[in-house]
Amino acid sequence: MVTFFVCLVLLIVGFFTYSKLVEKIFRIDDRPTPAVAHPDGVDYVPMKTWRIFLVQLLNIAGLGPIYGALSGACWGPVVYLWIVFGTILGGGVHDFLSGMMSERNDGKSISEVVGLYMGKVITFIMRVFSVVLLVMVGVNFSVGPAGLLAKLTPDMLGTMFWLVVIMVYYLIATFLPIDKIIGKLYPVFGICLIIMALGIGGAIVLTRGSDMPELTAAAFTVVHPDSLPKWSMMFVTVACGAISGFHATQSPMMARCITSEKQGRTIFYGAMVAEGVIALIWAAAGVTFYTNHGSLLDGMTGLTNAIAAGGAGDVVYQISTTLLGPVGGVLAMIGVIACPITSGDTAYLVMPRHPPLPLRPPDHRRLVPHRPGQGGPPRRPVSAPAGRGRGNRPGPPLGRAVALLLLGQPDPGHDRAVDRRRVPAQVRLSAQGVLHRGPARHLHVRGVRDLLLPG
């Protein structure tokens, strides 16, 4: 029991310490996010931090932190180390960077972000790889929960019935705007998932705490009942319970919904830590449940045999109903079922359903300057920079670059600032008189046009 709580504390401390270091190295700032710069009501929809966190948790927490953790527990409590340090040093950093890199590149998917730095060939390879991977994930995350739902319902509602229902749901969730179904239902499922994990963890500590294995020197010498090696099978088996490249395909969806870069640490790194906690609870529950006052090897063997006999789904059902009773077991199963379903539908939703609309050509017939306090519709901010900068890095087009130089605003493409003192005072004052900067600190189309047109 001591080892379990030490690992739990390490995960929490890792979030409040190491994640701040990662955030500091990344150098977040107050630049407008894609959801603020050009909300489209479909994919780029501003949402609150707690809501995005729960959606992100469900997006990444598929079957890995439950099924993977149970299978990883067959190696004994040594799996705790991989879950803890893999989450803090690997999974959290990976999810934070993949989400924030997407946010810095206008919410692009991971294949497009990779292409910006590695060229068109790698972009094509990543697109093909992502499509194949996500189709496989979507299929796997459809069959698994369909089987679990079949266990909770009458026999006439078999696996095939629930598979059709899930696929229909995937179709609906994929076509509707992200805040209609995903933004409203996922927080509810996320709360169920957290309650489920806390219920299983509390029940295993209170009822079978004496059977929880400790991480001793002998635990490192215990081998898998099927003689599978720890390296590298244990790491691959736990999968997204510690780190997973699949998360890089999911994070861009929430990168299109955040309203400040300060949300990134809580949403991306925090959701991964929450998934690590879920994996730790299920790993502890798996090996402890089958120990039954016996030895560690007895618990590992019992868990391995149970997975081989009925699969990880049967193990989840047996542990949930035994520890929490019929009602609690059903609630726990709902949380387990929600994980793969909510990861499966977003697997088909990793690309924006339409790219941000390009800027319309300015109307040169309307040259009325805008002054604060005047009426009329607000000016739409310039969307993410287009064109290319030096090398393969994205940079602003020529007109925007000139305006940025005159006003000394940060260059989003190169993430650097321009020294305002190098601009003659009369030119800078003239530029400020023409350009209007709104709350989002974005240059506006009319201002850029008036500044660059002669006369």
N, C-alpha and C positions, 0 to 999 in steps of 0.2 A: 504493500500500500504506500510505503514511503517513496518508492521509486516513481510511482504513478503521480503523486502530488508534486514531487520535485520536477518532473518533466512538464507538468501542467504550468507550474510557476515559471519555468524557463521559457515556455512559449509566450506567456503574457509579458514577461520582462523583455523578451526579444522584440516584441512589437513596440514597446515604449522606448527602447534604446536603439537597437540596430536599424530599425526602420527610419528613425530620425537621421541617422548617419547617411543612409542611402538617399533620403530626401535632400539632405544638404549637398551631397555630391552632385545630384541631378540639377540642383539650382532652380527650384521652382520660382515663379514670379507672378505678377498680377496681370499677365496678358489675357485678353479675352479668349475664352475657350470656344470651340466650334459651336456649341449649343447657344452661346451668347452672341457670337458673331453672325451666324446665319441659321437660326432655328427654322426648320421646315415642317414641323408638325408630324413627321413620319419617323425618322431615325434621330434627327438632331432635336431633341426635346429636353429642355431643362427640367431636372427633378431634384428633390431634396436628398441630402446626403444619406439619411438612414434608409430611404427607399432604394437608392442606387446600391447601397451596401448589401441589402438583402437580395436584390436581383443579381448582383455580381456573385454572391455566395452560392445561389442556386445555379447560376450559369456554370460555375467551375466545379461544384460539388456533385459530380455524377455518382456512379457506382464505386469509384476509386476509394474514397475515404471510408467506405463501409465494407464492400466486398474485398477491396485490396488490402485493407487493414486486417480483416479477419484472416485472409490467406497469409499475410505477412506475420501474423501472430503465431503461425505454425513453427516459426524459428525461435519462439520464446520472447522474453522481455527485451532481448537485444534490438528488436525492431523499434522500441521506444526511441533509441538514439537516432535512428534514421529519420523517424517522423519529426522529432524535435529539431535537430540540426539541419535536416533537409528542408524543413519549412522555413526556418529563420534565415539560413544562409543561401538557400537555393530558391525555393518556391516563392517566398515573399518578394525577393529581389526580382525574380523573373516576371512575376505578375505586375509589379509596380512599374518596371521599366517598359514592358510591352504595352501597358495601358497608357503611360505618359508619353511614350514615343508616338503612339497613335494620336493622342491629343495634340501633340506638337505638330503633327502632319495632317491636321484637319480631319481626324477620325478615320483615317485610312485603315484598311484591314492589314494584317501582319504581312501578307504576301506583297502588298503594295509598298509598305514601309521598307521591307527588305529590298525591294527593287530600286527604291530611291538611292540606296547606298551601294548596291552591287550590280546594277545594270538590268537590261531587259531580259537577258537569258535566264538569270536567276529569278526574275519576276515570273516568267512563264513556268519554270520548274516549281516554284512555290505555289502558284495557282493550281497546277495539276495535283500536286501533293496535298494541298489543303482540301480540294474538292473530294479526292479519294478518302482522305482521313475523315472528313466530316460526314460523308455518306456512311462510312463504316460505323462511326460513333452514333449517328442517328438511328441506324438499324439496331445496333446493340442496345441502345437506350430505349428502344421501343419494345423489344421482345422481353427484356428483363422485367420491367414493371408490369407488363401484361400478364406474365406468369404469377407475379405476386398478387395482382388484383383478382386473378382467377381463384386464388386460395381463400380470399376473403368474401367471395360472392357465391351464390348457388352454382351448382354444376352446369346448369344450362347456359350460364354466362362464362364460357370457357376462355382460353387464352386467345383464340382467334378473334372472338368478339371484342375483347379489350384491345387487341392489337389494331383493329379497324377504328375503334373509338380514338385511340391515341394518335393514329395517323391523321384522322380528320381534325383533331385538335391542332396538330402540327400545321396543317394547311391553313387553318383559320388564324393561328397566332403569327404565322409568317406573313400574311397579307395585311393584317391590321397594323396601325401605328403602334410603336413600342409602348406607349403609355396607356393603351386601351386594355390589353389583356396582361401583358408581361408586367407593366408598371403597377397594375392593381392587384393581380392574383399572386404574383411571386412574393411580395412581402408577407402575405398570409402564410404561404407554404414555407417561407424562410423562418417565420416564428415557430411553426410546427416542427421544423427540422431542429431548431435550437432546443425546444422543449423536449423533443425526443431524445436528443443527445444528453441533456441534463438528467432526464428520467432514467435512462439506462446507466449513466455514470453513477448517479446517486444510489440506485438500487443495487448495483454490483458492489459498491463500497459498503453499504449498510448491511446487506445480507450475506455477502461472501468476501468481505474484506480480508479475512484471514487466509484466503486461498490466493490472493493476488500475488503474483510472483515478483521477487525482487531482483534487481540487476546486480548480481554478484559475479565473481570471477568464474564460478562454475557455469553460469548462464552462457558465457561465451564459448564454452566447450560443448554444449548440448547441440546435437545436430538435428536437422529436420527429419521427421519420422520416415519420409521417403528418400532420405539421403540427398536432398537437393542442396547445392552449395549456397552459402549466404551471398557470395559474390558471383555473379551479379543478379541472381534470381530474386533475392529479397527486395532489392531496390526496384526492379522492374515490376514486381508483384504489387508492392504498395502503391506505385504509380502516383496519381495526383493527391494521395494522402500526404505526400511530401513535396513533390515537384512534378510538373507535367507540361510539356510543350503545347498540349491542347488548350491550356488556359490563354495562350497568346492569341488564339483565334476568337476567344470570348471577350477579352478585355476591351478591344476597340468599341464594342457596342455600348459599354458604359462610358467610355471616353467621349462619346458623342453626346452624353447627357449631363456631364458634370459642368458646374458653373464657375468653378475656381480650381486652380491647380493645387490649392491647399487641401482639397478633398481627396487627392490621389492616394496619399498614404493610408488614410482610413479605409478607403474603398478597396483599393487593389491589394496593398500589403495586408490590411486588416482582414479582408475576406479570406486570404490564404491562411493566415494564422487561425482563424475560426475553423477552417477546414482541417487544419492540423490538429486542433483540439478534438474535433469529431473523430478523426482517424485514431487518435490516441485512446479515446474512450472505447471505441469498438475493438481495437487491438487488445486492450486490457480485459474487456468483457469476454472476448472470444476464448482467450487462453484460461481465464479464471473460471468461466462457466463450466468447462469440462474437466477442471482439475478435481472438484468434488472431494476435497480433503485428501487428495492423493499427492503425488509428486508432480514436479513441473513437466516431466516427460509424459506422465499420464494425461495431463491437460493438453499438451501439444498433440499427442496421438489421438485423443478423443476428438479434438477439433479437426484434425486432418481427415479422420474417418467420416465425420459428419459432413464435411464439405464434399468428400468423394461420393458419399451415398446420395445426398439430396441437393447438393449445390449450396452456394453461399446464401441463396434466398431462403432455403429451408432453415439454415442456421439462424438467420436474422429473425425469422418468424418464431422459432423455438425460444430463442433468448428473450425476445420482446414479450411474448405471452407468458412465459414462466416468471420473469422478473416483475412485470407490471400488471399482470392479470389480463383478462379478456379486453376490457375497455382500454386500458393503457397500452396493451399490445396493438390494438387497432390504430390508436393514435401514433404509436411509434412506427407502425408499418406505413401509415400515410406519409410520415416524414421521409421514410426510406424510399417510397414510391415516387414522391415529389422530386427527389434529387435527380434521378436519371431522366424523368420526363422533361423537367425544366432545363436540363442540359441538352436534351435531344432536339427540342424545337429551336433553341438558339443556335444549334449546330448548323441549321439551314438558314440562319439569319445573320451570318457574319459579315456579309457585304452590305453596304448601304443600298437601299432599294432604288435610289436614283442619286447620282452625284449632285453636289451643290451646284445650283444654277450659276452659270458664268455671268459676269457683269454685263449689263446691256450697254450698248454704245451711248454716250451722253448726248442729250438733245441740245445742240448748239444754239437753238432758237430761244432757249430760256436761260438767260444769264443773270437772273436776279439773285444777288448774294443773300445768304442766310445769316441772320443775326439772332443771338439769343433773345428770347422773349417774344419772337414773332410767332404767329400762328402757322397753321399748315401741318401736313403730315411730317413725322420725324424722318430724317434722312437715314437710309439703310446703310450700315457700315460696309466697307469693302470686305469681301470674303477672303478666305485664305489666299496667300500669294500664289500666283501661277508663274510659269516660266522656269528658267534655270539660273542658278547662280554660278559661282566658280566650281569647276569640277562637275560632280554629279549632285551637288547639294541644291535643294530647291531655293530659289531666290525670287524677289519681286520683279515684275516687269519694269521697263525703263521709266515709265511715267511715275509709278509709285516710288521707285528708288530715288528719283530726283526730289519728290515731295518729302520723303523721309529725310534726305540729306538736309533740306532746307529747314525742317522743323526739329531735327535732332531726335526723332523718335527711334525706338529699337527696330532693328531689321529682323522680322520674324524668320526669314530664311536662313540668316547666318547667326542669329541670336547674339547680336552685338549692338552697341549703342553708338551714335554718331556724336561727336563733340560739337555742341551748339556754338561754342565760342569761335569756331572757324568760319562761321557764316557771318557776312557783313550785317551790321545791325539793321540797316534800312531794308535789306532783303528779308531778314527774318521777321521784322515787324510787318512787312507787306504780306508775307506768307501767312502770318497769324491772322491778319485781317481778312484774308480770303478764305482760309480753311476753317472749318468748324469741327471741333473735336467734341464728341458726345461723351457720355459717361463711360462708354466702353473704350475710349481713347483710340478709336479707329479713324483713319482718314476717310472722308466721304467723297463720293464720285464727283460731285459738282465742284468741290474744293480743289481736287487734283486737276480737274479740267481747266478751271479758271486760272490756276496758278501757272499751268504750262502753256496756255494759249497766249500768243502775243496780243498786246493791247488790252 
